Amino acid sequence: MKKLIGLAALCVAIGMLFMLFMTNRFVGLILIILLLLVGYNFFCC
């Protein structure tokens, strides 16, 4: 279950990374960093 949550968080973070290139928003950047950290921790640990 943790791997599934981690994979979903990584996919969302990658999608938000594309959003960042279209509209440069600070909140988007914070969410990207948070989801990448959560996804990495759940998927790899």
C-alpha positions as CSV (number, residue, x, y, z in Angstrom):
1,M,0.0,0.0,0.0
2,K,2.9,2.4,0.8
3,K,4.4,1.8,-2.6
4,L,1.1,2.6,-4.3
5,I,0.7,5.9,-2.3
6,G,4.3,6.7,-3.1
7,L,3.9,6.1,-6.8
8,A,0.7,8.2,-6.9
9,A,2.5,11.1,-5.1
10,L,5.4,10.9,-7.5
11,C,3.1,11.0,-10.5
12,V,1.2,14.0,-9.1
13,A,4.4,15.8,-8.3
14,I,5.6,15.2,-11.9
15,G,2.3,16.6,-13.2
16,M,2.6,19.6,-11.0
17,L,6.2,20.1,-12.3
18,F,4.7,20.7,-15.7
19,M,2.2,23.1,-14.2
20,L,5.1,25.1,-12.7
21,F,6.6,25.8,-16.1
22,M,3.2,27.2,-17.3
23,T,2.4,29.3,-14.3
24,N,5.2,30.2,-11.9
25,R,3.6,30.0,-8.4
26,F,5.3,29.6,-5.1
27,V,2.5,27.4,-3.7
28,G,2.9,25.0,-6.6
29,L,6.6,24.7,-5.9
30,I,6.0,23.9,-2.2
31,L,3.5,21.2,-3.1
32,I,5.9,19.7,-5.7
33,I,8.7,19.5,-3.1
34,L,6.4,18.1,-0.5
35,L,4.9,15.4,-2.8
36,L,8.3,14.4,-4.1
37,L,9.6,13.9,-0.5
38,V,6.5,11.9,0.5
39,G,6.6,9.8,-2.7
40,Y,10.3,9.1,-2.4
41,N,9.9,8.1,1.3
42,F,6.9,5.8,0.7
43,F,8.1,4.3,-2.6
44,C,11.8,3.6,-1.7
45,C,11.6,2.8,2.0
